[in-house]
Amino acid sequence: MQILITPEDIIKRCLWSEYKRFCLKGKTDDDIDQIIKKNKPEILSENDAFVIGLLRIVETPKLIHRFNIDIAELLNIKSTIHKINGEDKVLINKHSLLKEIIDFKDRFPAAYQPKDSYGKAINEVKQYVLKVYEDMSNLKTHQITIKEKLFTFLLSSDVKKILDKNK
């Protein structure tokens, strides 16, 4: 199966960074900006669509909701259980979480100029991402040594509380 899709469709589904990483590998920034500006339909193979996540994403102008879903999914996938003060706690690596939060902004390239209310949604989600990043940065951390290397973790429940508070 082949899928015909425009760069704008990919951006609106918050998949641009994955598309750029896997499908536009080797292209210069100028070439990529031209692809965005021309917004011509491209043929995407089923395998590429699967890899970038297109087959599981629905377009929505509610980008804050899309961001919250992505972070909740990250919590489900990357959280681990460690003992803190003798109790098992569900934790997530702080660095991984903060990187994913900031990387979400890269899903909306500067060359993309939306012509509808989507531009407002992009600005709102970028502000929201910065606020969530700041809130996550200020959470209480837990230092755990794993195989002689020190890692910094956050309680996954604290992360969920911030996401729920900012909905």
Secondary structure, DSSP 8 states (H G I E B T S, - for coil): -EEEE-HHHHHHTT-HHHHHHHHSTT--HHHHHHHHHH---EEEEHHHHHHHTGGG----S-HHHHHHHHHHHHHHHH-EEEEETTEEEEEEEHHHHHHHHHHHGGGS-TT---SSTHHHHHHHHHHHHHHHHHHHHTS--EEEEETTEEEEEEEHHHHHHHHHHT-
